[in-house]
Amino acid sequence: MIILKSDTEIAAMRKAGRVVAQAHQLVSEHVRPGITTKQLDTLVEEFFISQNAIPAFKGYQGYPATICASINEVVVHGIPNDIPLEEGWILSVDIGAFVDGFCGDSAWTYPVGKIDAETQRLLDVTKRSLFLGIEKAVVGNRLSDISHQIQTVVESNGFSVVRDFVGHGIGRKMHEPPQIPNFGIPGRGPRLKAGMTLAIEPMVNAGNYHVRILEDNWTTVTVDGSWSAHFEHTIAITNDGPIILTEL
């Protein structure tokens, strides 16, 4: 069952979303060659403590860190480590937090120093697919209208949409119904209603869409070794259109 949120609950989710957005701002100021993802993880965890926010990922099904930090061919769920980032890499950072009982969830892919033009295009297309997908999150549309828009943007630019991981509803829990694939034909699935809160998150590979999970049971990489980008916002559907909850 999809849980509709009241205006009061959406306002509470906006508080959580703002903390997540501030954490991303912090990460963006520190991503550079030489820093480690473990240092970024500590940075975000200390910030959450200062905001009385609870990390949504740490301890979730045994996940060991506050952020997910996925480098280059890692699609999602990369575990922070002590490897220094290098010039020309990309880093996808997924951040979630609970504030006053509600969750915010957002991911962003950051260039490490200067990246090549084709990698920048991967980031740009993935981000564009997110925002054009959000534009379809309006009352009266179907859920798959979001999915189809994302897939169309991605594939028309020669990239592929990951099939094994999807977006999700969000609220008092990090994962609520419905699942939101980033692919599919339009006009299918539940009718969108005011009060729905969704985490929309295209994961896009430069090569094909096949992925595999490493032995740590978390780190997910592209099978062909191509690089991958990930952008995500938590949104609320309202009668006046979608509102992004995870932005400053």
ABEGO torsion letter per residue (X at the ends): XBBBBBAAAAAAAAAAAAAAAAAAAAAAAABBBGBBAAAAAAAAAAAAAAAGBBBAABGBGGBABABBBBBEABABGBBBBABBBBBGBBBBBBBBBBBGGBBBBBBBBBBBEBBBAAAAAAAAAAAAAAAAAAAABBBGBBAAAAAAAAAAAAAAAGBBBBAABBBBBBEABABBOBBBBABEBBGBEBBBBBGBBBBBBBBBBABBABBBBBAAGABBBBAAGBBBBBBBBBBBBBAAEBBBABBX
